[in-house]
C-alpha cells in the first residue's frame, strides 16, 4: 500500500471526519471517499462510442421513429 502525504483544507478534513463510518480510520475514510467520488464522476461521462457517427443526437432513443419516417418517405 502506497503512503502519501496529502494536505487538506480544514473544511475538507472536517467533511471527511463527518463522513467516517464507525470505527473507520481517517485514511480508510479518505480512500473510500476518493473512490466513491471518482466512480460518480466517471459515471457522468458518456461512453467512448457515444457521438461516433452522424445523425440526430437522440437516434438511439428514437431509432424506430426515424426508421418509420424514412420508410414513409419511400412509400410516397
Secondary structure, 3 states (H helix, E strand, C coil): CCCCCCCCCHHHHHHHHHHCCCCCCHHHHHHHHHHHHHHHHHHCCCCCCCCCCCCCCCHHHHHHHHHHHHHHHHHC
